Amino acid sequence: MNNWQERISIDQGIRFGKPCVRGTRIAVLDVLGWLANGMSYEEILEEFPSLTKEDILAALAFAANREENTKILISA
């Protein structure tokens, strides 16, 4: 998903500025945690009806983008 920017927002007033699914208080970290703990897309969507499959994919794309742009600094 190349348009994760349309679905993920960062607002200092919501969840202390953690990246969240736009229009919700559901953080990207929450979605990643649910997936890491074995929840299926269908289970997440059933538990959180305000989410869509595209929101889940946007959370994954956001995390992938952040990982791609992470640099490790090594001090001597």
N, C-alpha and C positions, 0 to 999 in steps of 0.2 A: 504494500500500500504506500504509494508515494505522497498521498495527500493527508498524512496523519496530522499535519498542522491545522487542518479544518476541524479535527475532532478532539485534539488534546490542547488544553490551555493551562497556563500557569498564572495564578492570581494570589498575591500575598495574603489576601483575605479569606482564601479557601484552603483548608488543610495546610496552613502555614507555608503556602507557596509550593507545595508538591504538585507535580504534573497530574492533572485530573482529566477525566473524560468531560468534555465541555458540557455544561448544563447540569452536572452532577457533582457530588462530593466524593465520587469514587476515584481513588488515585490509581495511576498506572501501576504503582507498587502492589496495590490490592489485586488487580487483575493478574499480574505476573505471579503473585503468591498463590492465587487460586489455581492457576494452570500448573504451577510447579508442584502443588499438592495433589494433582491428579483430577481436578474437576474438568469436566468436558465443557465445550462451548455451550451445549444444550443445558447443562446443570447451572452454569453461570447465568445464562439468559432466563432460566426459570426462577432462580433465586433473586435476580436483580432485573426485573422487567423493564427498567428504564434504559438498560443497555441494549445494543444491537450487536450482531456479529461483526459489523464494520467497526464498532467501537473497540472490540477485543482485538481485531487485527490492527487497528491504529495504535493501541497500547503496545503491541508487539513491535510494530514498525518504529515507534518512538524509542523503545529500548534498544532496538538494533541500531538505530541512527546514533544514539548516545554512545553505544559501545564502539561503533565505527569511528567516532570522533574523540574517543578517550585516548589521551597520551600519558605515558608513564614517564615521570621525571625521576632520573637517577642522580642522586647527589654523590659527589666524590668524597 
